[in-house]
Amino acid sequence: MSTIFDTQEQVLYFEDINALKARLDVMDSKNIVPSFRRTRDPIALAFEHIDSKPLNKLAKDFVKETFMDAVCFISKVFV
């Protein structure tokens, strides 16, 4: 089965507009629409990722990132 990322599928040869439409419909039904329907909500995935981490690790990462953001901000202000 080919995907939209296969190089041989990127070159389209067609005789008329109906042949092009038929070819694009086949590509769409095989690749784009089913892939989109299988995807999950990215916000739900983010919360699942956060929920799977221990609270002390989340707190440590938060403090570390906040400190690094503050350092970057201060270094940009006083340059």
C-alpha positions as CSV (number, residue, x, y, z in Angstrom):
1,M,0.0,0.0,0.0
2,S,1.4,3.4,-0.9
3,T,1.3,6.5,1.2
4,I,1.3,10.2,0.4
5,F,5.0,10.3,1.2
6,D,6.0,7.7,-1.4
7,T,8.1,9.4,-4.1
8,Q,6.5,7.3,-6.9
9,E,3.1,8.6,-5.9
10,Q,4.1,12.2,-6.1
11,V,4.2,12.3,-9.9
12,L,0.7,12.3,-11.4
13,Y,0.1,11.5,-15.1
14,F,-3.4,12.2,-16.4
15,E,-5.2,12.7,-19.7
16,D,-8.0,14.9,-18.6
17,I,-9.4,16.6,-15.5
18,N,-11.7,13.7,-14.7
19,A,-8.7,11.3,-14.6
20,L,-6.9,13.7,-12.3
21,K,-9.9,14.0,-10.0
22,A,-10.3,10.2,-9.9
23,R,-6.6,9.8,-9.0
24,L,-6.8,12.4,-6.2
25,D,-10.0,10.8,-4.9
26,V,-8.2,7.5,-4.6
27,M,-5.2,9.1,-2.8
28,D,-7.6,10.9,-0.5
29,S,-9.6,7.9,0.4
30,K,-6.5,5.7,1.1
31,N,-4.3,8.2,2.9
32,I,-5.5,11.5,4.2
33,V,-9.1,10.9,5.5
34,P,-8.5,7.6,7.3
35,S,-5.3,8.9,8.9
36,F,-7.1,12.0,10.1
37,R,-10.0,10.0,11.5
38,R,-7.6,7.8,13.5
39,T,-5.9,10.7,15.2
40,R,-6.7,11.6,18.8
41,D,-7.2,14.9,20.4
42,P,-3.8,16.4,21.0
43,I,-4.9,18.1,24.2
44,A,-6.2,14.8,25.6
45,L,-2.8,13.2,24.7
46,A,-1.0,16.0,26.5
47,F,-3.0,15.5,29.6
48,E,-2.4,11.8,29.5
49,H,1.3,12.4,29.2
50,I,1.2,14.8,32.2
51,D,-1.0,12.4,34.2
52,S,1.5,9.6,33.7
53,K,4.4,11.5,35.3
54,P,5.0,11.7,39.1
55,L,4.1,15.0,40.7
56,N,7.6,15.6,42.0
57,K,9.1,15.2,38.5
58,L,6.5,17.6,37.1
59,A,7.3,20.1,39.8
60,K,11.0,19.8,39.3
61,D,10.7,20.2,35.5
62,F,8.4,23.2,36.0
63,V,10.9,25.0,38.4
64,K,13.8,24.2,36.1
65,E,12.0,25.5,33.0
66,T,10.8,28.6,34.8
67,F,14.3,29.3,36.0
68,M,15.8,28.9,32.5
69,D,13.1,31.1,31.0
70,A,13.9,33.8,33.6
71,V,17.6,33.6,32.9
72,C,17.0,33.9,29.1
73,F,14.7,36.9,29.7
74,I,17.1,38.7,32.0
75,S,20.0,38.0,29.6
76,K,18.0,39.5,26.7
77,V,17.0,42.6,28.7
78,F,20.5,43.5,29.8
79,V,22.4,42.9,26.5
